[in-house]
Amino acid sequence: AHPGHEYVLYDEDGGDVTLTLVKSAKPLAARWFNPRTGEFTKAMMVEPGKQANFRAPTNGPNEDWVLHLFTGK
């Protein structure tokens, strides 16, 4: 993590994730990375300084995902 700028979270079985994001000067973009295919989902904007809920595109055994949050443009 680079607080307020970038975060990476690994979720070994997909599903739901809830994070409390620190307040930052810039909005954050969030996207899921599929380590099985090497592809990213389309990024969505999230409001920093609040709790945010994320749901991986799939869940279950061997359905790992990486959540990538970063300062948006």
ROGU-242546 format. One record per residue: chain; x, y, z of N, C-alpha, C in turn; residue in three letters. Coordinates in steps of 0.02 Angstrom, whole numbers, plus 50000, padded with zeros to 5 digits. Layout:
<pts>
{c = A; npx = X; npy = Y; npz = Z; capx = X; capy = Y; capz = Z; cpx = X; cpy = Y; cpz = Z; r = ALA}
...
</pts>
This chain:
<pts>
{c = A; npx = 50042; npy = 49940; npz = 50000; capx = 50000; capy = 50000; capz = 50000; cpx = 50043; cpy = 50062; cpz = 50000; r = ALA}
{c = A; npx = 50018; npy = 50112; npz = 49968; capx = 50045; capy = 50180; capz = 49970; cpx = 49985; cpy = 50222; cpz = 49990; r = HIS}
{c = A; npx = 49973; npy = 50229; npz = 50056; capx = 49911; capy = 50259; capz = 50081; cpx = 49892; cpy = 50324; cpz = 50046; r = PRO}
{c = A; npx = 49828; npy = 50326; npz = 50025; capx = 49802; capy = 50383; capz = 49990; cpx = 49816; cpy = 50384; cpz = 49916; r = GLY}
{c = A; npx = 49858; npy = 50336; npz = 49892; capx = 49877; capy = 50335; capz = 49821; cpx = 49866; cpy = 50268; cpz = 49787; r = HIS}
{c = A; npx = 49884; npy = 50214; npz = 49820; capx = 49877; capy = 50148; capz = 49788; cpx = 49871; cpy = 50093; cpz = 49841; r = GLU}
{c = A; npx = 49827; npy = 50044; npz = 49826; capx = 49817; capy = 49986; capz = 49870; cpx = 49809; cpy = 49924; cpz = 49826; r = TYR}
{c = A; npx = 49833; npy = 49868; npz = 49851; capx = 49825; capy = 49804; capz = 49816; cpx = 49802; cpy = 49753; cpz = 49867; r = VAL}
{c = A; npx = 49748; npy = 49717; npz = 49851; capx = 49721; capy = 49667; capz = 49896; cpx = 49712; cpy = 49602; cpz = 49858; r = LEU}
{c = A; npx = 49738; npy = 49548; npz = 49884; capx = 49731; capy = 49482; capz = 49854; cpx = 49674; cpy = 49445; cpz = 49889; r = TYR}
{c = A; npx = 49627; npy = 49418; npz = 49851; capx = 49571; capy = 49380; capz = 49877; cpx = 49573; cpy = 49310; cpz = 49846; r = ASP}
{c = A; npx = 49590; npy = 49260; npz = 49885; capx = 49601; capy = 49193; capz = 49858; cpx = 49539; cpy = 49157; cpz = 49833; r = GLU}
{c = A; npx = 49480; npy = 49178; npz = 49856; capx = 49418; capy = 49144; capz = 49834; cpx = 49365; cpy = 49190; cpz = 49805; r = ASP}
{c = A; npx = 49383; npy = 49251; npz = 49787; capx = 49334; capy = 49298; capz = 49761; cpx = 49284; cpy = 49318; cpz = 49815; r = GLY}
{c = A; npx = 49227; npy = 49343; npz = 49796; capx = 49176; capy = 49362; capz = 49845; cpx = 49176; cpy = 49436; cpz = 49861; r = GLY}
{c = A; npx = 49154; npy = 49452; npz = 49921; capx = 49145; capy = 49522; capz = 49942; cpx = 49203; cpy = 49545; cpz = 49985; r = ASP}
{c = A; npx = 49221; npy = 49609; npz = 49977; capx = 49273; capy = 49642; capz = 50015; cpx = 49247; cpy = 49710; cpz = 50037; r = VAL}
{c = A; npx = 49257; npy = 49727; npz = 50101; capx = 49240; capy = 49794; capz = 50126; cpx = 49303; cpy = 49826; cpz = 50152; r = THR}
{c = A; npx = 49317; npy = 49887; npz = 50128; capx = 49376; capy = 49924; capz = 50149; cpx = 49356; cpy = 49993; cpz = 50173; r = LEU}
{c = A; npx = 49391; npy = 50018; npz = 50223; capx = 49384; capy = 50087; capz = 50243; cpx = 49443; cpy = 50125; cpz = 50214; r = THR}
{c = A; npx = 49429; npy = 50169; npz = 50168; capx = 49482; capy = 50203; capz = 50130; cpx = 49501; cpy = 50268; cpz = 50164; r = LEU}
{c = A; npx = 49567; npy = 50281; npz = 50170; capx = 49589; capy = 50344; capz = 50199; cpx = 49573; cpy = 50401; cpz = 50151; r = VAL}
{c = A; npx = 49565; npy = 50459; npz = 50179; capx = 49550; capy = 50518; capz = 50138; cpx = 49611; cpy = 50536; cpz = 50097; r = LYS}
{c = A; npx = 49602; npy = 50550; npz = 50034; capx = 49657; capy = 50570; capz = 49991; cpx = 49636; cpy = 50632; cpz = 49951; r = SER}
{c = A; npx = 49685; npy = 50665; npz = 49924; capx = 49671; capy = 50726; capz = 49886; cpx = 49638; cpy = 50711; cpz = 49819; r = ALA}
{c = A; npx = 49649; npy = 50651; npz = 49793; capx = 49622; capy = 50633; capz = 49728; cpx = 49573; cpy = 50575; cpz = 49735; r = LYS}
{c = A; npx = 49525; npy = 50569; npz = 49689; capx = 49481; capy = 50511; capz = 49690; cpx = 49520; cpy = 50448; cpz = 49676; r = PRO}
{c = A; npx = 49492; npy = 50391; npz = 49697; capx = 49524; capy = 50327; capz = 49684; cpx = 49485; cpy = 50288; cpz = 49632; r = LEU}
{c = A; npx = 49521; npy = 50255; npz = 49589; capx = 49491; capy = 50208; capz = 49541; cpx = 49502; cpy = 50138; cpz = 49567; r = ALA}
{c = A; npx = 49455; npy = 50094; npz = 49556; capx = 49460; capy = 50025; capz = 49578; cpx = 49447; cpy = 49979; cpz = 49519; r = ALA}
{c = A; npx = 49487; npy = 49928; npz = 49513; capx = 49477; capy = 49878; capz = 49460; cpx = 49500; cpy = 49810; cpz = 49487; r = ARG}
{c = A; npx = 49471; npy = 49758; npz = 49460; capx = 49491; capy = 49690; capz = 49478; cpx = 49539; cpy = 49663; cpz = 49426; r = TRP}
{c = A; npx = 49589; npy = 49626; npz = 49449; capx = 49636; capy = 49592; capz = 49405; cpx = 49626; cpy = 49517; cpz = 49412; r = PHE}
{c = A; npx = 49619; npy = 49484; npz = 49356; capx = 49610; capy = 49411; capz = 49356; cpx = 49679; cpy = 49380; cpz = 49344; r = ASN}
{c = A; npx = 49710; npy = 49351; npz = 49395; capx = 49777; capy = 49322; capz = 49386; cpx = 49777; cpy = 49259; cpz = 49343; r = PRO}
{c = A; npx = 49719; npy = 49230; npz = 49331; capx = 49715; capy = 49171; capz = 49289; cpx = 49718; cpy = 49188; cpz = 49215; r = ARG}
{c = A; npx = 49694; npy = 49248; npz = 49197; capx = 49693; capy = 49268; capz = 49126; cpx = 49738; cpy = 49327; cpz = 49111; r = THR}
{c = A; npx = 49759; npy = 49364; npz = 49164; capx = 49800; capy = 49424; capz = 49154; cpx = 49761; cpy = 49485; cpz = 49133; r = GLY}
{c = A; npx = 49694; npy = 49483; npz = 49140; capx = 49652; capy = 49538; capz = 49118; cpx = 49625; cpy = 49578; cpz = 49178; r = GLU}
{c = A; npx = 49613; npy = 49643; npz = 49165; capx = 49583; capy = 49689; capz = 49214; cpx = 49511; cpy = 49701; cpz = 49195; r = PHE}
{c = A; npx = 49468; npy = 49713; npz = 49245; capx = 49401; capy = 49738; capz = 49232; cpx = 49405; cpy = 49813; cpz = 49220; r = THR}
{c = A; npx = 49351; npy = 49841; npz = 49196; capx = 49348; capy = 49914; capz = 49187; cpx = 49350; cpy = 49947; cpz = 49256; r = LYS}
{c = A; npx = 49389; npy = 50001; npz = 49262; capx = 49396; capy = 50036; capz = 49326; cpx = 49333; cpy = 50075; cpz = 49343; r = ALA}
{c = A; npx = 49317; npy = 50078; npz = 49407; capx = 49261; capy = 50119; capz = 49432; cpx = 49289; cpy = 50167; cpz = 49484; r = MET}
{c = A; npx = 49259; npy = 50225; npz = 49490; capx = 49283; capy = 50275; capz = 49538; cpx = 49251; cpy = 50262; cpz = 49606; r = MET}
{c = A; npx = 49290; npy = 50270; npz = 49659; capx = 49265; capy = 50263; capz = 49728; cpx = 49285; cpy = 50325; cpz = 49767; r = VAL}
{c = A; npx = 49245; npy = 50341; npz = 49816; capx = 49257; capy = 50402; capz = 49856; cpx = 49304; cpy = 50386; cpz = 49914; r = GLU}
{c = A; npx = 49361; npy = 50420; npz = 49918; capx = 49407; capy = 50408; capz = 49973; cpx = 49378; cpy = 50436; cpz = 50038; r = PRO}
{c = A; npx = 49403; npy = 50411; npz = 50094; capx = 49381; capy = 50435; capz = 50159; cpx = 49317; cpy = 50403; cpz = 50184; r = GLY}
{c = A; npx = 49294; npy = 50351; npz = 50150; capx = 49232; capy = 50316; capz = 50170; cpx = 49241; cpy = 50241; cpz = 50164; r = LYS}
{c = A; npx = 49193; npy = 50205; npz = 50189; capx = 49193; capy = 50132; capz = 50182; cpx = 49168; cpy = 50115; cpz = 50112; r = GLN}
{c = A; npx = 49200; npy = 50068; npz = 50080; capx = 49181; capy = 50048; capz = 50012; cpx = 49174; cpy = 49972; cpz = 50009; r = ALA}
{c = A; npx = 49123; npy = 49949; npz = 49974; capx = 49111; capy = 49877; capz = 49964; cpx = 49128; cpy = 49858; cpz = 49893; r = ASN}
{c = A; npx = 49161; npy = 49801; npz = 49885; capx = 49181; capy = 49776; capz = 49820; cpx = 49161; cpy = 49703; cpz = 49815; r = PHE}
{c = A; npx = 49140; npy = 49682; npz = 49756; capx = 49123; capy = 49612; capz = 49743; cpx = 49163; cpy = 49588; cpz = 49684; r = ARG}
{c = A; npx = 49202; npy = 49535; npz = 49695; capx = 49241; capy = 49506; capz = 49640; cpx = 49194; cpy = 49480; cpz = 49586; r = ALA}
{c = A; npx = 49215; npy = 49482; npz = 49523; capx = 49172; capy = 49458; capz = 49469; cpx = 49149; cpy = 49386; cpz = 49477; r = PRO}
{c = A; npx = 49190; npy = 49343; npz = 49508; capx = 49170; capy = 49274; capz = 49522; cpx = 49195; cpy = 49256; cpz = 49592; r = THR}
{c = A; npx = 49169; npy = 49201; npz = 49619; capx = 49195; capy = 49178; capz = 49683; cpx = 49191; cpy = 49102; cpz = 49686; r = ASN}
{c = A; npx = 49230; npy = 49074; npz = 49731; capx = 49232; capy = 49002; capz = 49740; cpx = 49303; cpy = 48977; cpz = 49740; r = GLY}
{c = A; npx = 49313; npy = 48913; npz = 49752; capx = 49380; capy = 48884; capz = 49752; cpx = 49416; cpy = 48897; cpz = 49686; r = PRO}
{c = A; npx = 49478; npy = 48915; npz = 49690; capx = 49520; capy = 48928; capz = 49631; cpx = 49494; cpy = 48986; cpz = 49589; r = ASN}
{c = A; npx = 49458; npy = 49033; npz = 49620; capx = 49433; capy = 49093; capz = 49585; cpx = 49465; cpy = 49154; cpz = 49618; r = GLU}
{c = A; npx = 49531; npy = 49156; npz = 49620; capx = 49565; capy = 49211; capz = 49653; cpx = 49563; cpy = 49275; cpz = 49610; r = ASP}
{c = A; npx = 49564; npy = 49332; npz = 49644; capx = 49562; capy = 49397; capz = 49613; cpx = 49607; cpy = 49445; cpz = 49651; r = TRP}
{c = A; npx = 49629; npy = 49498; npz = 49617; capx = 49668; capy = 49550; capz = 49648; cpx = 49630; cpy = 49616; cpz = 49639; r = VAL}
{c = A; npx = 49617; npy = 49650; npz = 49694; capx = 49584; capy = 49716; capz = 49690; cpx = 49638; cpy = 49769; cpz = 49690; r = LEU}
{c = A; npx = 49638; npy = 49812; npz = 49640; capx = 49688; capy = 49865; capz = 49632; cpx = 49652; cpy = 49932; cpz = 49637; r = HIS}
{c = A; npx = 49670; npy = 49972; npz = 49687; capx = 49644; capy = 50040; capz = 49695; cpx = 49702; cpy = 50088; cpz = 49683; r = LEU}
{c = A; npx = 49689; npy = 50141; npz = 49646; capx = 49742; capy = 50188; capz = 49630; cpx = 49713; cpy = 50257; cpz = 49618; r = PHE}
{c = A; npx = 49754; npy = 50308; npz = 49623; capx = 49729; capy = 50375; capz = 49612; cpx = 49709; cpy = 50382; cpz = 49539; r = THR}
{c = A; npx = 49647; npy = 50404; npz = 49529; capx = 49621; capy = 50412; capz = 49462; cpx = 49642; cpy = 50478; cpz = 49431; r = GLY}
{c = A; npx = 49629; npy = 50483; npz = 49368; capx = 49646; capy = 50545; capz = 49332; cpx = 49584; cpy = 50584; cpz = 49317; r = LYS}
</pts>
